[in-house]
């Protein structure tokens, strides 16, 4: 098993309180609030941030108003004393989330499958995830993660034999996601444990990945470590099969209509 790094109930409740403040201050309802970034991916460092991300909905009257509302809510990053860490919260309006779903946005996919959930309107979120599964183009997702892995790998090559632990993980996880998509042709999980269980069959590679994650948990974000031949060989093998740039796909009117219907349905459910 890969090491796990749960967030305490005390900290989760504190974050839920901050989510309630967002709802009151911005007059919105949060449908889904999750942890993103390294904590949700499963490889936090000693100084990892808390990256809270959420999807929210306004009232029906807001959407019918001539006034224009921003489709994002952003808070500045700051050091929170309760969490003893840098912390920020950013969210998307449900309309923006649906628009991104039509474009196979990988960040939205990750939010919907994050293993760390702070708040969830189950019915709406489950329907949103079902829609994303129908609308997403796995070729688009594969290309995104392939590029992520390549960028991190290129940075590692420039560093030499000692590389940043963070960069190592930033090359490894998208390589695993790429393999997942190629093998399963489905939306990938977000966290390292699920990814490894789904695609890593070599016991030695699994052990080395666990060792890498344990090392990152005991280090700072900018710390370096020696390269690992087994992990290097794995990443390199995935990158040998370059993902093709996804072709432009004509707008699917059926899927677009389904997005409109889901938007209206969610408004009805929460009004």
C-alpha positions as CSV (number, residue, x, y, z in Angstrom):
1,X,0.0,0.0,0.0
2,X,1.1,3.5,-0.7
3,X,1.4,5.8,2.4
4,X,-1.7,7.9,3.2
5,X,-1.8,11.4,4.7
6,X,-5.3,12.1,6.0
7,X,-6.4,15.6,6.9
8,X,-7.6,15.8,10.5
9,X,-11.3,16.3,11.3
10,X,-10.5,19.5,13.0
11,X,-8.9,21.0,9.9
12,X,-11.7,19.7,7.7
13,X,-14.3,21.3,9.9
14,X,-12.3,24.6,9.8
15,X,-12.2,24.5,6.0
16,X,-16.0,23.8,5.9
17,X,-16.5,26.9,8.0
18,X,-14.5,28.9,5.5
19,X,-16.7,27.4,2.7
20,X,-19.8,28.6,4.6
21,X,-18.2,32.1,4.7
22,X,-17.8,32.0,0.9
23,X,-21.5,31.1,0.6
24,X,-22.6,33.9,2.8
25,X,-20.3,36.6,1.5
26,X,-21.0,35.8,-2.2
27,X,-24.6,34.7,-1.9
28,X,-24.0,31.4,-3.6
29,X,-24.5,27.7,-2.8
30,X,-21.5,25.5,-3.0
31,X,-22.3,22.2,-4.8
32,X,-18.9,20.6,-4.4
33,X,-15.8,21.6,-2.4
34,X,-12.7,19.5,-2.5
35,X,-8.9,19.5,-1.9
36,X,-6.8,19.8,-5.0
37,X,-3.0,19.7,-5.5
38,X,-0.5,17.5,-3.8
39,X,-2.6,16.6,-0.8
40,X,-5.3,15.2,-3.0
41,X,-2.9,13.6,-5.4
42,X,-1.4,11.7,-2.5
43,X,2.1,13.1,-2.2
44,X,2.2,16.2,0.1
45,X,5.4,17.7,1.4
46,X,6.0,19.1,4.9
47,X,5.1,22.6,3.5
48,X,2.4,21.7,1.0
49,X,-0.4,24.3,0.6
50,X,-4.1,23.7,1.1
51,X,-5.7,24.1,-2.3
52,X,-9.5,24.2,-1.8
53,X,-11.5,24.2,-5.0
54,X,-15.3,24.4,-5.4
55,X,-18.2,24.6,-7.8
56,X,-21.0,26.9,-6.9
57,X,-24.4,27.9,-8.2
58,X,-26.2,31.3,-7.9
59,X,-30.0,31.8,-7.6
60,X,-32.2,31.5,-10.7
61,X,-32.9,35.2,-10.5
62,X,-29.1,35.9,-10.7
63,X,-28.9,34.0,-14.0
64,X,-32.0,35.7,-15.4
65,X,-30.6,39.2,-14.5
66,X,-29.3,41.8,-17.0
67,X,-26.4,42.2,-14.5
68,X,-23.2,40.2,-15.4
69,X,-21.8,38.0,-12.7
70,X,-18.2,36.8,-12.6
71,X,-18.0,33.1,-13.2
72,X,-15.2,32.6,-10.7
73,X,-14.7,33.3,-7.0
74,X,-11.0,33.7,-6.0
75,X,-9.4,34.3,-2.7
76,X,-5.7,35.4,-2.2
77,X,-3.3,32.8,-0.9
78,X,-2.2,33.5,2.7
79,X,-0.6,31.7,5.6
80,X,-3.5,30.4,7.8
81,X,-2.6,30.0,11.4
82,X,-5.2,27.3,12.1
83,X,-4.0,25.2,9.2
84,X,-0.4,26.3,9.7
85,X,0.1,26.4,6.0
86,X,-0.5,28.5,2.9
87,X,-4.2,28.3,2.0
88,X,-6.4,29.5,-0.9
89,X,-9.9,28.9,-2.2
90,X,-11.0,29.2,-5.8
91,X,-14.3,28.2,-7.4
92,X,-16.1,28.1,-10.7
93,X,-19.8,28.8,-11.4
94,X,-21.7,25.7,-12.5
95,X,-22.3,27.3,-15.9
96,X,-18.5,27.7,-16.3
97,X,-18.0,24.1,-15.1
98,X,-20.5,22.8,-17.7
99,X,-18.8,24.9,-20.5
100,X,-15.5,23.4,-19.5
101,X,-17.0,19.9,-19.5
102,X,-17.9,20.4,-23.1
103,X,-14.2,21.0,-23.8
104,X,-13.0,17.9,-21.8
105,X,-11.3,20.1,-19.2
106,X,-8.9,17.8,-17.1
107,X,-9.0,20.1,-14.1
108,X,-12.8,19.7,-13.8
109,X,-12.4,16.0,-14.0
110,X,-9.9,16.0,-11.2
111,X,-12.2,18.1,-9.0
112,X,-15.1,15.7,-9.5
113,X,-13.0,12.7,-8.5
114,X,-10.9,14.2,-5.7
115,X,-10.6,11.7,-2.8
116,X,-10.8,14.6,-0.3
117,X,-14.3,16.2,-0.2
118,X,-15.3,19.0,2.2
119,X,-18.9,19.6,0.9
120,X,-21.0,17.9,-1.6
121,X,-24.6,18.2,-3.0
122,X,-24.6,14.5,-3.9
123,X,-27.5,14.5,-6.4
124,X,-26.2,17.4,-8.5
125,X,-22.5,16.3,-8.3
126,X,-23.3,12.7,-9.4
127,X,-25.3,14.0,-12.3
128,X,-22.5,16.4,-13.2
129,X,-19.9,13.5,-13.1
130,X,-22.2,11.4,-15.3
131,X,-22.4,14.2,-17.8
132,X,-18.6,14.7,-17.8
133,X,-18.1,11.0,-18.4
134,X,-20.4,11.3,-21.5
135,X,-18.9,14.5,-22.8
136,X,-15.2,14.0,-22.2
137,X,-12.8,13.1,-25.0
138,X,-10.2,10.7,-23.6
139,X,-7.8,11.7,-26.5
140,X,-7.9,15.3,-25.2
141,X,-7.2,14.2,-21.7
142,X,-4.4,11.9,-22.7
143,X,-2.7,14.7,-24.7
144,X,-2.9,17.0,-21.7
145,X,-1.3,14.6,-19.3
146,X,1.3,13.5,-21.8
147,X,2.4,17.2,-22.2
148,X,2.5,17.6,-18.4
149,X,4.7,14.6,-18.0
150,X,7.0,15.7,-20.8
151,X,7.4,19.2,-19.3
152,X,8.4,17.8,-15.9
153,X,10.7,15.2,-17.5
154,X,12.5,18.0,-19.5
155,X,13.0,19.9,-16.2
156,X,14.4,16.8,-14.6
157,X,16.8,16.2,-17.5
158,X,18.2,19.8,-17.0
159,X,18.7,19.2,-13.3
160,X,21.0,16.1,-13.7
161,X,21.3,13.3,-11.2
162,X,19.8,15.3,-8.4
163,X,16.2,16.4,-9.0
164,X,13.5,18.2,-7.1
165,X,11.2,15.7,-5.4
166,X,8.2,17.8,-6.4
167,X,9.3,17.7,-10.1
168,X,9.7,13.9,-9.9
169,X,6.2,13.5,-8.7
170,X,5.0,16.0,-11.3
171,X,6.4,13.8,-14.0
172,X,5.3,10.5,-12.5
173,X,1.7,11.1,-11.8
174,X,0.7,12.3,-15.3
175,X,2.7,9.4,-16.8
176,X,0.5,7.1,-14.7
177,X,-2.6,9.0,-15.8
178,X,-1.6,8.7,-19.4
179,X,-1.1,4.9,-19.0
180,X,-4.5,4.7,-17.3
181,X,-6.3,6.4,-20.2
182,X,-4.5,4.3,-22.8
183,X,-5.3,1.1,-20.9
184,X,-8.8,1.8,-19.7
185,X,-10.1,4.5,-22.1
186,X,-12.0,6.1,-19.2
187,X,-11.8,9.0,-16.9
188,X,-8.7,8.6,-14.7
189,X,-8.7,8.8,-10.9
190,X,-6.9,11.7,-9.3
191,X,-4.8,10.0,-6.5
192,X,-1.7,8.0,-6.7
193,X,-3.1,5.1,-4.8
194,X,-5.9,4.5,-7.3
195,X,-3.7,5.1,-10.3
196,X,-1.0,2.6,-9.1
197,X,-3.6,0.0,-8.2
198,X,-5.0,0.3,-11.7
199,X,-1.9,0.3,-13.9
200,X,1.3,-0.7,-11.9
201,X,1.8,-4.4,-12.1
202,X,5.5,-4.5,-11.3
203,X,6.1,-4.9,-7.5
204,X,9.5,-3.3,-7.5
205,X,8.1,-0.2,-9.3
206,X,5.3,0.0,-6.8
207,X,7.8,-0.1,-3.9
208,X,10.0,2.6,-5.5
209,X,6.9,4.8,-6.0
210,X,6.0,4.3,-2.3
211,X,9.5,5.2,-1.3
212,X,9.4,8.4,-3.4
213,X,6.1,9.5,-1.8
214,X,7.5,8.8,1.7
215,X,10.5,10.8,0.8
216,X,8.5,13.7,-0.4
217,X,6.3,13.6,2.8
218,X,9.5,14.2,4.8
219,X,10.9,17.0,2.7
220,X,10.2,20.6,1.7
221,X,8.7,21.4,-1.7
222,X,12.1,22.6,-3.1
223,X,14.3,19.7,-1.7
224,X,16.3,17.5,-4.1
225,X,16.8,13.7,-4.2
226,X,18.8,11.3,-6.4
227,X,17.1,9.9,-9.4
228,X,15.7,6.4,-9.3
229,X,16.5,4.2,-12.3
230,X,13.3,2.1,-12.0
231,X,11.0,5.1,-11.9
232,X,13.0,6.8,-14.6
233,X,12.7,3.8,-16.9
234,X,8.9,3.7,-16.3
235,X,8.4,7.4,-17.1
236,X,10.6,7.1,-20.1
237,X,8.7,4.1,-21.4
238,X,5.4,6.0,-21.2
239,X,6.8,9.0,-23.0
240,X,8.0,6.8,-25.9
241,X,4.4,6.7,-27.0
242,X,3.7,10.4,-27.8
243,X,0.1,11.3,-27.6
244,X,-1.3,12.8,-30.7
245,X,-2.7,16.3,-30.7
246,X,-6.5,15.9,-30.5
247,X,-8.3,16.7,-33.7
248,X,-10.9,19.5,-33.7
249,X,-14.3,17.8,-33.1
250,X,-17.5,19.4,-34.4
251,X,-19.8,20.6,-31.7
252,X,-22.1,17.8,-30.6
253,X,-25.6,19.4,-30.4
254,X,-26.9,16.5,-28.4
255,X,-24.3,16.9,-25.7
256,X,-24.6,20.7,-25.7
257,X,-28.4,20.3,-25.2
258,X,-27.7,17.8,-22.4
259,X,-25.5,20.5,-20.7
260,X,-28.3,23.0,-20.9
261,X,-30.8,20.6,-19.5
262,X,-28.5,19.6,-16.6
263,X,-27.9,23.3,-15.8
264,X,-31.6,23.9,-15.5
265,X,-32.1,20.7,-13.5
266,X,-29.4,21.7,-11.0
267,X,-31.0,25.1,-10.6
268,X,-34.4,23.5,-9.9
269,X,-32.8,21.1,-7.4
270,X,-31.1,23.8,-5.3
271,X,-33.6,26.6,-5.6
